[in-house]
Amino acid sequence: MAILTAEGVRVSFGGLQALAGVDLAVDEGTIHGLIGPNGSGKTTLCNVVSGFYRPRAGRVAFQGRDLTTLPPHEVAVAGIARTFQDLQVFGEMTALENVLVGGHCRGRSGVVGAVVKPAAVRREDTAGREEARAMLTYVGLAGLEDRRANRLSFGQQRMLELARALVSRPRLLLLDEPAAGLSPAMVERLTGILHALRGERGLTILMVEHVIRLVMGISDRITVLDHGERIAEGPPEVIRRDARVIEAYLGSVLDRAAD
C-alpha cells in the first residue's frame, strides 16, 4: 500500500518545465529509488514532497493527507524527514547539537517551557539528549558527540545529517544523494544502515542517488525521470533492461564507470 503519492505534479521555473505531470507511488516499508540524468527533476520532486516547492499543478499526499500546500516544518511534523544533496549541517555546533535540532518537531515544551524549564521539560530535554546520542552511535559517530560539525570528515557529516533526520522518528525518510562523495567503505556502511532501517524499523525510504550499484542493490522499486517526465518504473531487474532508461541514463553511467 502506498504511503506517499504524487499525482500530476508540474513545476516550472520561468519558461523551463522542471516536472511535467509526474506521478509517483511509494509503498510503505520499502526503499524506492529515484534516478535519472542531471536536470531530470529528481531534486525538484523531493523539494515538492518536503514542502520547499509548491507545484503549479498536481497533488502530493502522505498517509492519505494532502501535503501540497504545507510548509516544510509542517511536512516534517507530519512524519517526513530528509537529507540534502548539498550538506546542510551547522558547522559551529557540535554533532550532538546538530542532532538535537532534528528532534525539535517532537518537543512539547513551547517557548515558555523552554525558558522556565519545569520538571517535565527537563525530563524531555534529558530524554532528547539520550536519544540523540543513541542515534549518533547508530550511524557510527559514537564518541564524537562534542566535536564541532565542521571538524568532522565529509563522510562523517553525511552520517550526521542522516542521524539528524532519523531523530525526528519519521515514517518516511527522503534521501537526496546520500552516497555522494563517500568512500567505498562509507557507502558499504550506509547500505547496511539503510537495510536495517527498512528491515528492523520498517521505515519507508525514498532515495535519489547516482551510485547505481547502491540503487540497484538496495531498492525494491525504482522510478526513472528524464527531462521532467517519468520514463520508467519497476523493480531493479526490469529497470536494468529498459531500453529507454539505458538510452537516457544507464548507458552513460555505465560508460563512465568503465573508464
C-alpha positions in Angstrom: 0.0 0.0 0.0 1.3 3.4 -0.9 2.3 5.7 1.9 3.3 8.6 -0.4 1.7 9.5 -3.7 2.3 12.3 -6.1 -0.2 12.8 -8.9 0.3 15.0 -12.0 3.0 17.2 -10.3 4.1 20.1 -12.5 6.8 22.6 -11.6 8.1 25.4 -13.8 10.9 27.9 -13.3 10.3 30.7 -15.8 10.0 29.1 -19.1 11.6 25.9 -18.0 9.4 23.0 -17.1 11.2 21.0 -14.4 8.4 18.5 -13.8 5.8 17.7 -16.5 3.0 16.0 -14.7 4.9 13.4 -12.7 3.2 10.5 -10.9 4.8 8.6 -8.1 3.7 6.0 -5.6 6.0 4.8 -2.7 4.8 1.7 -0.9 5.1 1.6 2.9 8.1 -0.2 4.3 10.1 -0.2 1.0 13.2 1.5 -0.4 12.2 3.4 -3.5 15.0 4.6 -5.8 14.6 7.8 -7.8 17.2 8.1 -10.6 17.8 9.9 -13.9 20.3 12.3 -15.6 21.3 15.6 -14.1 18.5 18.1 -14.5 15.8 15.4 -14.9 13.8 16.7 -11.9 14.7 14.4 -9.1 15.6 17.0 -6.5 12.7 19.2 -7.7 10.3 16.4 -6.9 12.0 15.9 -3.5 11.5 19.6 -2.8 7.8 19.4 -3.7 7.3 16.4 -1.4 9.1 18.1 1.5 7.3 21.4 1.1 10.1 23.6 -0.2 8.4 24.0 -3.6 4.7 24.4 -4.3 3.7 22.7 -7.6 1.9 24.7 -10.3 -0.4 21.7 -10.7 -0.8 18.3 -9.1 -1.1 16.8 -5.6 1.1 15.2 -3.0 -0.4 13.0 -0.3 1.2 11.2 2.7 -0.7 8.6 4.6 -3.8 9.9 2.8 -3.2 13.5 3.9 -2.8 16.2 1.3 0.6 17.9 1.8 0.6 20.0 -1.4 0.3 23.4 0.3 2.1 22.7 3.6 5.4 24.4 4.5 8.5 22.3 5.3 8.1 22.4 9.1 4.6 21.1 8.9 5.6 18.4 6.5 8.3 17.3 9.0 5.7 17.2 11.8 3.5 15.0 9.5 6.3 12.4 9.5 8.7 13.1 6.6 12.4 13.8 7.2 15.0 14.5 4.6 18.7 15.0 3.9 20.0 17.3 1.2 22.2 16.9 -1.9 24.5 19.6 -0.5 25.5 19.2 3.1 23.3 21.2 5.5 25.0 20.8 8.8 25.5 23.6 11.4 29.3 23.8 11.3 29.8 25.8 14.5 27.5 23.5 16.5 28.6 20.1 18.0 27.4 16.8 16.5 25.1 16.4 19.4 23.6 19.8 19.0 23.0 19.2 15.3 21.0 16.1 16.0 19.1 17.8 18.8 17.9 20.3 16.2 16.3 17.4 14.3 14.2 16.5 17.2 12.7 19.9 17.8 9.5 19.0 15.9 8.6 16.4 18.6 9.1 18.8 21.5 6.1 19.8 23.6 7.6 22.4 25.9 6.9 25.5 23.8 8.6 28.9 24.3 7.5 29.4 27.9 8.6 25.9 28.9 12.0 26.3 27.3 12.6 29.4 29.4 11.2 28.3 32.7 12.2 24.6 32.4 9.8 22.8 34.8 10.5 19.2 35.7 8.6 17.8 32.7 10.6 19.9 30.3 13.9 18.9 32.0 12.9 15.2 31.6 12.1 15.8 27.9 15.4 17.5 27.4 17.3 14.6 29.1 15.4 12.0 27.0 16.1 14.0 23.9 19.8 14.1 24.5 19.9 10.4 25.3 18.1 9.6 22.0 20.4 12.0 20.1 23.5 10.2 21.5 21.9 6.8 20.6 21.3 8.0 17.0 24.9 9.2 16.7 26.0 5.7 17.8 23.6 4.1 15.3 25.2 5.9 12.3 28.8 5.2 13.5 29.6 8.5 15.2 29.9 7.3 18.8 32.4 9.4 20.8 32.1 12.4 18.5 29.1 14.0 20.3 31.1 17.1 21.4 33.1 17.6 18.2 32.1 20.6 16.1 30.4 19.5 12.9 33.0 21.4 10.7 35.7 19.3 12.3 34.1 16.1 11.1 35.2 14.5 7.8 32.9 14.8 4.8 31.6 11.3 5.2 31.0 11.8 8.9 29.0 14.9 8.1 26.9 12.9 5.7 26.2 10.4 8.6 25.5 13.3 10.9 22.8 14.7 8.6 21.3 11.2 8.5 21.2 11.0 12.3 19.6 14.4 12.5 16.8 13.3 10.1 16.3 10.0 12.0 15.9 11.5 15.4 12.6 13.1 14.4 11.2 9.5 14.1 9.9 9.9 10.6 7.6 7.4 8.8 9.2 8.4 5.5 12.9 9.2 5.0 13.8 11.2 1.9 17.5 11.0 1.0 18.9 13.2 -1.7 22.2 11.6 -3.0 23.3 10.3 0.5 26.3 8.4 -1.0 27.7 11.4 -2.9 31.4 11.9 -2.2 31.5 8.8 0.2 34.4 6.3 0.1 33.5 2.7 -0.8 33.8 1.8 2.9 31.3 4.6 3.8 28.9 3.5 1.0 29.0 0.0 2.5 28.2 1.4 5.9 25.4 3.4 4.5 24.0 0.4 2.7 24.0 -1.5 6.0 22.2 1.3 7.8 19.5 1.6 5.1 18.9 -2.2 5.1 18.5 -2.0 8.9 16.2 0.9 8.8 13.9 -0.9 6.4 14.2 -4.4 7.9 14.4 -3.6 11.6 12.4 -0.4 11.9 10.0 -0.7 9.0 11.0 2.8 7.7 10.0 3.8 4.2 12.8 5.4 2.2 12.7 7.5 -1.0 16.2 7.8 -2.3 17.7 10.0 -5.0 21.1 8.5 -6.0 23.7 8.4 -8.8 25.6 5.5 -7.3 23.9 2.9 -9.5 25.4 -0.1 -7.6 23.8 1.2 -4.4 20.4 1.9 -6.0 20.2 -1.4 -7.9 21.3 -3.4 -4.9 19.0 -2.0 -2.2 15.9 -0.6 -3.9 12.6 -2.6 -4.0 11.3 -0.3 -6.8 12.9 2.4 -8.9 11.4 5.4 -10.7 13.3 7.0 -13.6 12.9 10.6 -14.6 14.2 12.3 -17.7 13.5 15.9 -18.7 10.9 16.2 -16.0 8.9 13.1 -17.1 8.7 9.6 -15.7 10.1 7.3 -18.3 10.1 4.0 -16.4 9.2 2.4 -13.1 9.6 -1.1 -11.7 11.9 -3.4 -9.8 15.7 -3.1 -10.4 15.9 -6.1 -12.7 13.3 -4.5 -15.0 14.9 -1.1 -15.0 18.3 -2.5 -15.9 16.8 -3.9 -19.2 14.6 -1.0 -20.1 15.7 0.4 -23.5 14.6 3.9 -22.8 16.4 4.0 -19.5 19.6 2.7 -21.0 19.4 5.3 -23.7 18.6 8.2 -21.4 20.7 7.4 -18.4 22.2 4.0 -17.6 24.3 3.8 -20.8 26.2 6.9 -20.0 26.6 6.0 -16.3 27.9 2.5 -17.1 30.3 4.0 -19.7 31.8 6.4 -17.1 32.0 3.6 -14.5 34.1 1.6 -17.1 36.6 4.4 -17.7 
